[in-house]
Amino acid sequence: MAPILASGSRPNRREAWTFLAAGLTLALAAQAAAATLDGVVYETTLGRLAVGAPLTFRVDALGALFALLASFLWLVASAYSVGYMRGLDEHDQTRYFAAFAASIGATMGVALAANLLTLFVFYELLTVATYPLVAHAETPEARRAGRRYLAYTLSGGVAILGGIVLVYAVTGSGEFVAGGLAGLASEPIVATVAYGLLVVGFGVKAAVVPLHAWLPDAMVAPTPVSGLLHAVAVVKSGVFGLARVVLFVFGAGTVRSLGLGRPLAVAAAATMLLAGVVALRQDKLKRGLAYSTISQLSYIVLGIALLTPLALFGALLHLVAHAFMKITLFFCAGAIYVETDTEYVSQMGGIWRRLPALMTAFAVGSAGLVGLPGIAGFVSKWYLILGALDANALVFAATYLVAGLLKLLFFWPVLLTAYAGRNATDGFRPVDVHHGVATGEHDGGRTATWERRTPLTESSWWLLGPVLVTAGGAVVLGVVPDATPFWALARTVGAEVFPGG
C-alpha cells in the first residue's frame, strides 16, 4: 500500500505497483495451494494477541481455496479498475488503489488465520480498509451508505468477539480443528450462546436476512469495488467465517448434537427466497445484482448448515462459481455505465447491438446464476441439491429449485430488454449539459442531455479483457471443473471435515 500512496503523482507507476502486488499475491497463493494438495502444511506465528491466543497463520485446504480465489480475482479486478477509474476520470484514484490493496491484504489474513482471534483481527481490518471504497464518491448517499456499512459490520464484530471469549472460556483455545474443538458439547448453554454470537457476527457480512440491509446501499461504491469486495472479499469473508465456525470450531458432531444446524439452514433458505423476490422489483441494475448476491450467498450458507459431505462440496464449489459469475455481471454493469451512462434496466433497450461482447458475457454470468448446464453455477447447484437430498431435507432441495426460478425471473427481462428491446434514446449518448444539444426526460423521470452520435464501439480492453477472463472462467468451471485446483481443494476440505464420508 505504501508504494501506491508514494506514487500518487505518477499514475503509471502507481498502477505498476498495484499489478506487481497482485501478481506476487497470486503466485504465493497458487504455490501454497499446490503445497496443500501435496500434504504440506505451512504455519507461522508472529507473536501473541493475548495469553493463549497467538497471532498464527496456517495454510489448510479451506484457507488455500479462499486465498487462491481472492488473489486471482484481485489481479483481474486491478486491470478492470484501471479502465474504469480512468474511463470516468474518477477523483482520488491513489486513495482508491491504496484502499483496494489494503482490502486484499486483510482478506489474505482472513483466509490464512489459524485461530478465531487472528481471524477476528483481519476480519475487522477488512471492514476498516473497505470503508473508503464504499464511501468513495463522497456524496451524501455514499456517506450514508458508508456509515450504515460500518454500523452493521462493526456491530457484527462485537458479536464475534463475544462469541470468541465464550469459546476460549469453555475450551481454552480458539484453534481451527477439523471436526471442532473438544469440550463445547459439555457446556451446551454457553456453547449455544457462543455459536449464536459467532453466526450473527459473520452473518452480517454474509448478508443473511435480517442482517443484509447494508449490502444494497453499498452498491453506491465504484463498480470494481462492488465486483471484487461485494462478490468476493467482503461477503465471502462472512461466508468463510461461518464455515470456520460450523466446521472447524464446533464441528459437525457438536452442531448436530446441540441442534444448531437447522436454525441456520432455515435462515439461509428464507434469505434465498426473500432476496430473490425483492430483486425482481429493482430497476437499477447494480441494486438488483446486490439482492441476487444476498440470495446466492445463502446457497453457500445452507450447504454448510446441512452438514453432509455432498452439500459441503457443493457449497465450496458455489463459493468459487458465484465469485466468477457475479464479478462478471458487475464488471459488465460498470463497463456499460462507462460507455453509455446507463444504470437502469429500463434504459438498456437494444444495448446488445452496441456492446455485443459485454452483453454476451452478461448472458453467460446470468445463465450460470440461474443454473443452466455448461456454466459453473450448474455444477455447484447440482451438488447442493444432492447434498440436501442426502440430508433427507426435501424442503431445502425444493428451496434451491425455487430460488433458481426466481433468478430466471430476474435475469430474463434484463436480457430480453438488452437483446430485443428498444430505448427511446437509442443512438444517443448522455453528455455534459453545457455541451449537449438537447435535453429531455426518460424512464423514471430522470433527466439527461443527449447528443446524436455514431454507434458505440466495444469497451476498451482494460474493461472488456477482465470481463472475458471471468466469463471464460465461469465456463471452464462448468465444463471441466475437476481440472481446476478449486475442485481438489474442495474435496480435501470435505475429507478433513467428514473423514470417511
C-alpha positions as CSV (number, residue, x, y, z in Angstrom):
1,M,0.0,0.0,0.0
2,A,2.8,2.4,0.9
3,P,4.4,2.4,-2.6
4,I,1.0,3.1,-4.2
5,L,0.5,6.1,-1.9
6,A,4.0,7.3,-2.7
7,S,3.4,7.1,-6.4
8,G,0.2,9.2,-6.4
9,S,1.5,11.8,-8.7
10,R,2.6,9.2,-11.3
11,P,-0.4,7.1,-12.2
12,N,1.5,4.6,-14.4
13,R,4.0,3.8,-11.6
14,R,1.1,3.6,-9.1
15,E,-0.7,1.1,-11.2
16,A,2.5,-0.8,-11.8
17,W,2.8,-1.3,-8.1
18,T,-0.8,-2.5,-8.0
19,F,-0.1,-5.1,-10.6
20,L,3.1,-6.2,-9.0
21,A,1.5,-6.7,-5.6
22,A,-1.5,-8.6,-7.2
23,G,0.8,-10.8,-9.2
24,L,3.0,-11.7,-6.3
25,T,0.0,-12.4,-4.1
26,L,-1.5,-14.7,-6.7
27,A,1.8,-16.5,-7.2
28,L,2.2,-17.1,-3.4
29,A,-1.4,-18.3,-3.1
30,A,-1.0,-20.7,-6.0
31,Q,2.2,-22.1,-4.6
32,A,0.6,-22.5,-1.1
33,A,-2.5,-24.2,-2.7
34,A,-0.2,-26.6,-4.6
35,A,1.7,-27.4,-1.4
36,T,-1.5,-28.0,0.5
37,L,-2.7,-30.5,-2.1
38,D,0.7,-32.3,-1.7
39,G,0.1,-32.6,2.0
40,V,2.4,-29.8,3.1
41,V,1.2,-27.5,5.9
42,Y,2.7,-24.0,6.2
43,E,2.3,-22.4,9.6
44,T,3.9,-19.4,11.2
45,T,3.4,-17.4,14.5
46,L,4.2,-13.7,14.6
47,G,3.5,-13.1,18.3
48,R,0.7,-13.2,20.8
49,L,-2.5,-11.3,20.8
50,A,-3.3,-12.4,24.4
51,V,-2.3,-15.2,26.7
52,G,-3.1,-18.5,24.9
53,A,-4.0,-16.6,21.7
54,P,-1.1,-16.5,19.3
55,L,-1.2,-14.5,16.0
56,T,-0.8,-17.6,13.9
57,F,-1.3,-18.2,10.2
58,R,-1.7,-21.6,8.6
59,V,-2.5,-22.8,5.1
60,D,-5.1,-25.5,5.1
61,A,-7.3,-26.5,2.2
62,L,-10.2,-24.2,3.1
63,G,-7.9,-21.2,3.5
64,A,-5.9,-22.0,0.4
65,L,-9.2,-22.2,-1.7
66,F,-10.3,-18.8,-0.4
67,A,-6.8,-17.2,-0.8
68,L,-6.4,-18.5,-4.4
69,L,-9.9,-17.3,-5.4
70,A,-9.5,-13.8,-4.0
71,S,-5.9,-13.3,-5.2
72,F,-6.8,-14.4,-8.8
73,L,-9.8,-12.1,-9.0
74,W,-7.9,-9.3,-7.4
75,L,-5.5,-9.3,-10.3
76,V,-8.3,-9.3,-12.8
77,A,-10.1,-6.6,-10.9
78,S,-7.0,-4.5,-10.8
79,A,-6.9,-4.4,-14.6
80,Y,-10.6,-3.6,-14.7
81,S,-10.1,-0.8,-12.1
82,V,-7.6,1.0,-14.3
83,G,-10.1,1.1,-17.2
84,Y,-13.0,2.1,-15.0
85,M,-11.3,4.8,-12.9
86,R,-9.6,6.3,-15.9
87,G,-12.6,6.0,-18.1
88,L,-14.7,8.0,-15.7
89,D,-11.8,10.3,-14.7
90,E,-12.6,9.5,-11.0
91,H,-11.2,11.6,-8.2
92,D,-8.8,10.3,-5.6
93,Q,-7.6,7.4,-7.6
94,T,-4.5,6.9,-5.5
95,R,-6.6,6.6,-2.3
96,Y,-8.8,4.1,-4.2
97,F,-5.9,1.9,-5.3
98,A,-4.3,2.0,-1.8
99,A,-7.5,1.0,-0.1
100,F,-8.0,-1.7,-2.7
101,A,-4.6,-3.2,-1.8
102,A,-5.2,-2.9,1.9
103,S,-8.5,-4.8,1.4
104,I,-7.0,-7.7,-0.3
105,G,-4.2,-7.8,2.3
106,A,-6.8,-8.1,5.0
107,T,-8.6,-10.8,3.0
108,M,-5.5,-12.9,2.9
109,G,-5.2,-12.5,6.6
110,V,-8.8,-13.8,7.0
111,A,-8.1,-16.7,4.6
112,L,-4.9,-17.9,6.4
113,A,-5.8,-17.2,10.0
114,A,-5.2,-20.3,12.1
115,N,-7.4,-19.4,15.1
116,L,-10.5,-17.3,15.9
117,L,-8.7,-14.3,17.3
118,T,-6.4,-14.0,14.3
119,L,-9.4,-14.3,12.1
120,F,-11.2,-11.6,14.1
121,V,-8.3,-9.1,13.8
122,F,-8.1,-9.3,10.0
123,Y,-11.9,-9.5,9.6
124,E,-12.1,-6.1,11.4
125,L,-9.2,-4.7,9.4
126,L,-11.1,-5.7,6.2
127,T,-14.0,-3.5,7.4
128,V,-11.7,-0.5,8.0
129,A,-9.9,-1.0,4.7
130,T,-13.1,-1.2,2.6
131,Y,-14.9,1.8,4.2
132,P,-13.1,4.3,2.0
133,L,-14.1,2.3,-1.0
134,V,-17.8,2.2,-0.1
135,A,-17.8,5.9,0.6
136,H,-15.5,6.8,-2.3
137,A,-17.9,9.1,-4.2
138,E,-18.2,11.3,-1.1
139,T,-21.8,12.2,-1.9
140,P,-24.4,12.3,0.9
141,E,-25.7,9.0,-0.4
142,A,-22.2,7.5,-0.3
143,R,-21.5,8.8,3.2
144,R,-24.8,7.4,4.4
145,A,-24.0,4.0,2.9
146,G,-20.6,4.1,4.5
147,R,-22.0,4.9,7.9
148,R,-24.5,2.1,7.6
149,Y,-21.8,-0.3,6.4
150,L,-19.7,0.5,9.5
151,A,-22.7,0.3,11.9
152,Y,-23.6,-3.2,10.6
153,T,-20.2,-4.7,10.2
154,L,-18.6,-3.3,13.4
155,S,-21.6,-4.4,15.4
156,G,-21.1,-7.8,13.9
157,G,-17.5,-7.7,15.1
158,V,-18.6,-7.0,18.6
159,A,-20.8,-10.1,18.5
160,I,-17.9,-12.2,17.1
161,L,-15.6,-11.0,19.9
162,G,-18.2,-12.0,22.5
163,G,-18.5,-15.5,20.9
164,I,-14.7,-15.8,20.9
165,V,-14.5,-15.0,24.6
166,L,-17.1,-17.7,25.4
167,V,-15.3,-20.3,23.2
168,Y,-12.0,-19.6,24.9
169,A,-13.7,-19.8,28.3
170,V,-15.0,-23.3,27.6
171,T,-12.1,-24.8,25.7
172,G,-9.1,-22.6,26.4
173,S,-8.5,-22.5,22.7
174,G,-9.7,-20.9,19.5
175,E,-7.7,-23.1,17.1
176,F,-9.3,-24.3,13.9
177,V,-9.5,-28.1,14.1
178,A,-11.3,-30.2,11.6
179,G,-14.2,-31.7,13.5
180,G,-14.3,-29.0,16.0
181,L,-12.8,-28.2,19.5
182,A,-13.3,-30.7,22.2
183,G,-15.4,-29.7,25.2
184,L,-18.0,-27.4,23.7
185,A,-20.7,-30.1,23.8
186,S,-20.2,-30.5,27.5
187,E,-21.4,-26.9,28.1
188,P,-24.5,-26.7,25.9
189,I,-25.9,-23.4,27.1
190,V,-22.6,-21.5,26.8
191,A,-21.8,-23.2,23.5
192,T,-25.2,-22.3,22.1
193,V,-24.8,-18.6,23.0
194,A,-21.3,-18.6,21.6
195,Y,-22.5,-20.2,18.4
196,G,-25.3,-17.7,18.1
197,L,-23.0,-14.7,18.6
198,L,-20.5,-16.0,16.1
199,V,-23.1,-16.8,13.5
200,V,-24.8,-13.4,13.8
201,G,-21.4,-11.7,13.6
202,F,-20.2,-13.4,10.5
203,G,-23.8,-13.5,9.2
204,V,-23.7,-9.7,8.8
205,K,-21.1,-9.8,6.0
206,A,-22.7,-13.0,4.6
207,A,-25.9,-10.8,4.4
208,V,-28.2,-13.3,6.0
209,V,-31.7,-11.8,6.5
210,P,-32.3,-9.6,8.5
211,L,-28.6,-8.6,8.7
212,H,-28.4,-7.8,4.9
213,A,-29.6,-4.2,4.7
214,W,-26.1,-2.7,4.3
215,L,-25.3,-4.5,1.1
216,P,-27.7,-2.9,-1.4
217,D,-26.8,0.5,-0.1
218,A,-23.1,-0.3,-0.5
219,M,-23.7,-0.6,-4.3
220,V,-23.1,3.2,-4.4
221,A,-19.4,2.3,-4.4
222,P,-17.4,2.2,-7.7
223,T,-18.3,-1.0,-9.7
224,P,-14.8,-2.6,-9.3
225,V,-15.5,-2.4,-5.5
226,S,-18.9,-3.9,-5.9
227,G,-17.4,-6.6,-8.1
228,L,-14.4,-7.7,-6.0
229,L,-15.3,-6.7,-2.5
230,H,-19.1,-7.4,-2.6
231,A,-18.9,-10.6,-4.8
232,V,-15.6,-11.9,-3.4
233,A,-13.7,-10.5,-0.5
234,V,-16.2,-8.8,2.0
235,V,-19.2,-11.0,1.6
236,K,-17.2,-14.2,1.1
237,S,-15.2,-13.4,4.3
238,G,-18.6,-13.6,6.1
239,V,-19.4,-17.0,4.5
240,F,-15.8,-18.2,5.1
241,G,-16.2,-17.2,8.8
242,L,-19.4,-19.2,9.1
243,A,-17.6,-22.2,7.5
244,R,-14.8,-21.9,10.1
245,V,-17.2,-21.6,13.0
246,V,-19.5,-24.5,11.9
247,L,-16.9,-26.9,10.7
248,F,-13.6,-26.1,12.5
249,V,-14.7,-24.6,15.8
250,F,-17.9,-26.5,16.7
251,G,-17.7,-29.4,14.2
252,A,-20.5,-31.3,12.6
253,G,-21.0,-33.6,15.5
254,T,-21.4,-30.8,18.1
255,V,-23.6,-28.8,15.8
256,R,-25.9,-31.8,15.3
257,S,-26.0,-32.8,19.0
258,L,-26.9,-29.3,20.1
259,G,-29.4,-28.8,17.3
260,L,-27.7,-25.7,15.9
261,G,-27.6,-26.6,12.2
262,R,-31.3,-26.4,11.4
263,P,-31.9,-22.7,12.6
264,L,-29.0,-21.6,10.3
265,A,-30.4,-23.6,7.5
266,V,-33.9,-22.1,7.8
267,A,-32.4,-18.5,8.0
268,A,-30.4,-19.2,4.8
269,A,-33.4,-20.7,3.0
270,A,-35.5,-17.7,3.9
271,T,-32.8,-15.4,2.7
272,M,-32.6,-17.2,-0.7
273,L,-36.2,-16.7,-1.3
274,L,-36.9,-13.2,0.2
275,A,-33.9,-11.6,-1.5
276,G,-34.8,-13.3,-4.8
277,V,-38.3,-11.8,-4.7
278,V,-37.0,-8.3,-3.8
279,A,-34.5,-8.5,-6.7
280,L,-37.5,-8.7,-9.1
281,R,-38.6,-5.2,-8.1
282,Q,-35.3,-3.5,-8.9
283,D,-34.8,-1.3,-12.0
284,K,-31.3,-0.1,-11.0
285,L,-29.1,-2.9,-12.3
286,K,-26.4,-2.9,-9.6
287,R,-29.1,-2.9,-6.9
288,G,-30.8,-5.9,-8.5
289,L,-27.4,-7.7,-8.6
290,A,-26.9,-6.9,-4.9
291,Y,-30.1,-8.6,-3.9
292,S,-29.2,-11.5,-6.2
293,T,-25.9,-11.7,-4.3
294,I,-27.7,-11.8,-1.0
295,S,-29.7,-14.8,-2.2
296,Q,-26.7,-16.6,-3.8
297,L,-24.6,-16.2,-0.6
298,S,-27.2,-18.2,1.3
299,Y,-26.9,-21.0,-1.2
300,I,-23.5,-21.5,0.3
301,V,-24.6,-20.9,3.9
302,L,-27.4,-23.5,3.5
303,G,-24.9,-26.0,2.0
304,I,-22.7,-25.6,5.1
305,A,-25.6,-25.9,7.5
306,L,-26.9,-29.1,6.0
307,L,-23.7,-30.9,7.4
308,T,-23.4,-33.5,4.7
309,P,-20.3,-34.2,2.5
310,L,-22.1,-33.5,-0.8
311,A,-23.7,-30.3,0.5
312,L,-20.4,-29.0,1.8
313,F,-18.7,-29.9,-1.5
314,G,-21.4,-28.0,-3.4
315,A,-21.2,-25.0,-1.1
316,L,-17.4,-24.7,-1.6
317,L,-17.8,-25.1,-5.4
318,H,-20.5,-22.4,-5.3
319,L,-18.3,-20.1,-3.3
320,V,-16.0,-20.1,-6.3
321,A,-18.6,-20.3,-9.0
322,H,-20.6,-17.4,-7.7
323,A,-17.5,-15.3,-7.4
324,F,-16.6,-15.7,-11.1
325,M,-20.2,-15.3,-12.3
326,K,-21.2,-12.4,-10.1
327,I,-18.0,-10.4,-10.7
328,T,-18.6,-10.9,-14.4
329,L,-22.0,-9.3,-14.1
330,F,-20.7,-6.4,-12.0
331,F,-17.9,-5.8,-14.5
332,C,-20.5,-5.7,-17.3
333,A,-22.7,-3.3,-15.4
334,G,-19.7,-1.0,-14.8
335,A,-18.5,-1.1,-18.4
336,I,-22.0,-0.3,-19.7
337,Y,-22.0,2.7,-17.4
338,V,-18.6,3.9,-18.5
339,E,-19.7,3.6,-22.2
340,T,-23.3,4.8,-22.0
341,D,-24.0,6.3,-18.6
342,T,-26.7,3.6,-18.3
343,E,-27.5,2.4,-14.8
344,Y,-31.1,1.2,-15.1
345,V,-32.5,-1.9,-16.8
346,S,-35.3,0.2,-18.4
347,Q,-32.7,2.2,-20.3
348,M,-30.9,-0.9,-21.7
349,G,-33.2,-1.4,-24.7
350,G,-31.2,-2.8,-27.6
351,I,-27.9,-2.2,-25.9
352,W,-26.6,-5.6,-27.2
353,R,-26.3,-4.1,-30.7
354,R,-23.8,-1.6,-29.4
355,L,-21.9,-3.7,-26.9
356,P,-22.2,-7.3,-28.1
357,A,-19.2,-8.8,-26.3
358,L,-20.2,-7.3,-23.0
359,M,-23.7,-8.5,-23.2
360,T,-22.7,-12.0,-24.3
361,A,-20.5,-12.2,-21.1
362,F,-23.5,-10.8,-19.1
363,A,-25.7,-13.6,-20.6
364,V,-23.1,-16.2,-19.6
365,G,-23.0,-14.9,-16.0
366,S,-26.8,-14.8,-15.8
367,A,-27.2,-18.3,-17.2
368,G,-24.7,-19.6,-14.6
369,L,-26.6,-18.0,-11.7
370,V,-29.8,-19.4,-13.0
371,G,-28.1,-22.8,-13.1
372,L,-28.0,-23.7,-16.8
373,P,-25.6,-26.6,-17.7
374,G,-22.2,-25.8,-19.1
375,I,-21.5,-22.9,-16.7
376,A,-20.1,-23.1,-13.1
377,G,-23.4,-22.5,-11.3
378,F,-25.0,-25.7,-12.6
379,V,-22.2,-27.9,-11.2
380,S,-22.3,-26.3,-7.7
381,K,-26.1,-26.3,-7.5
382,W,-26.2,-30.0,-8.6
383,Y,-24.1,-31.0,-5.6
384,L,-26.0,-28.6,-3.3
385,I,-29.3,-30.3,-4.2
386,L,-27.8,-33.8,-3.9
387,G,-26.5,-32.8,-0.5
388,A,-29.9,-31.6,0.6
389,L,-31.4,-34.9,-0.6
390,D,-28.6,-36.8,1.2
391,A,-29.7,-35.0,4.4
392,N,-33.3,-36.0,3.8
393,A,-34.1,-32.3,3.6
394,L,-36.6,-32.3,0.7
395,V,-37.8,-28.8,1.6
396,F,-34.3,-27.3,1.3
397,A,-33.8,-29.1,-2.0
398,A,-37.0,-27.6,-3.3
399,T,-35.8,-24.2,-2.0
400,Y,-32.8,-24.4,-4.2
401,L,-35.1,-25.0,-7.2
402,V,-37.5,-22.2,-6.4
403,A,-34.6,-19.8,-5.8
404,G,-33.2,-20.8,-9.3
405,L,-36.6,-19.9,-10.8
406,L,-36.5,-16.5,-9.1
407,K,-33.1,-15.9,-10.7
408,L,-34.6,-16.8,-14.1
409,L,-37.4,-14.3,-13.5
410,F,-34.9,-11.6,-12.6
411,F,-32.4,-12.1,-15.4
412,W,-34.7,-12.9,-18.3
413,P,-36.3,-9.5,-18.5
414,V,-32.9,-7.9,-18.3
415,L,-31.6,-9.9,-21.2
416,L,-34.8,-9.5,-23.2
417,T,-34.6,-5.8,-22.8
418,A,-30.9,-5.7,-23.8
419,Y,-31.3,-8.0,-26.8
420,A,-34.8,-7.3,-28.1
421,G,-35.9,-4.0,-26.6
422,R,-35.7,-0.5,-28.0
423,N,-34.8,2.5,-26.0
424,A,-36.2,6.0,-26.8
425,T,-32.6,7.3,-26.5
426,D,-31.1,4.6,-28.8
427,G,-28.4,6.2,-30.9
428,F,-27.8,9.0,-28.4
429,R,-25.3,9.3,-25.6
430,P,-25.6,11.4,-22.4
431,V,-23.2,14.4,-22.5
432,D,-22.5,17.3,-20.2
433,V,-25.3,19.9,-20.1
434,H,-23.1,22.7,-21.3
435,H,-22.0,20.9,-24.4
436,G,-25.2,18.9,-25.3
437,V,-27.6,19.8,-28.0
438,A,-30.9,18.6,-26.5
439,T,-32.3,17.9,-23.0
440,G,-35.1,15.5,-22.2
441,E,-36.6,13.1,-19.7
442,H,-36.5,9.4,-19.9
443,D,-37.6,6.4,-17.8
444,G,-38.3,7.1,-14.2
445,G,-38.3,10.9,-14.5
446,R,-34.5,11.1,-14.6
447,T,-33.3,13.9,-16.9
448,A,-30.3,13.8,-19.2
449,T,-28.8,15.7,-22.0
450,W,-28.2,13.8,-25.3
451,E,-26.2,14.3,-28.5
452,R,-26.5,12.3,-31.7
453,R,-23.5,10.1,-32.0
454,T,-22.2,7.2,-34.1
455,P,-22.8,3.7,-32.8
456,L,-20.8,2.9,-29.7
457,T,-17.6,0.9,-30.2
458,E,-16.9,-2.1,-27.8
459,S,-15.3,-1.2,-24.4
460,S,-11.6,-0.7,-24.1
461,W,-9.5,-3.8,-23.4
462,W,-8.9,-2.6,-19.8
463,L,-12.7,-3.1,-19.3
464,L,-13.5,-5.9,-21.8
465,G,-10.5,-8.1,-21.1
466,P,-11.3,-8.8,-17.4
467,V,-14.9,-9.5,-18.3
468,L,-13.9,-12.1,-20.9
469,V,-11.5,-13.7,-18.4
470,T,-14.1,-14.1,-15.6
471,A,-16.8,-15.2,-18.0
472,G,-14.4,-17.7,-19.5
473,G,-13.5,-18.9,-16.0
474,A,-17.2,-19.5,-15.3
475,V,-17.4,-21.6,-18.4
476,V,-14.3,-23.6,-17.6
477,L,-15.6,-24.3,-14.1
478,G,-18.8,-25.5,-15.7
479,V,-17.3,-27.7,-18.4
480,V,-14.2,-29.2,-16.7
481,P,-14.5,-28.2,-13.1
482,D,-12.3,-31.1,-11.9
483,A,-9.4,-29.7,-14.0
484,T,-9.1,-26.7,-11.6
485,P,-7.4,-26.6,-8.2
486,F,-10.6,-25.4,-6.6
487,W,-12.2,-28.9,-7.2
488,A,-9.3,-30.7,-5.5
489,L,-9.2,-28.2,-2.6
490,A,-13.0,-28.5,-2.0
491,R,-12.6,-32.3,-1.9
492,T,-9.7,-32.0,0.5
493,V,-11.8,-29.9,2.9
494,G,-14.6,-32.4,2.8
495,A,-12.2,-35.2,3.6
496,E,-10.9,-33.3,6.6
497,V,-14.3,-32.4,8.0
498,F,-16.0,-35.7,7.2
499,P,-13.3,-38.4,7.3
500,G,-14.5,-41.5,5.6
501,G,-17.6,-39.6,4.3
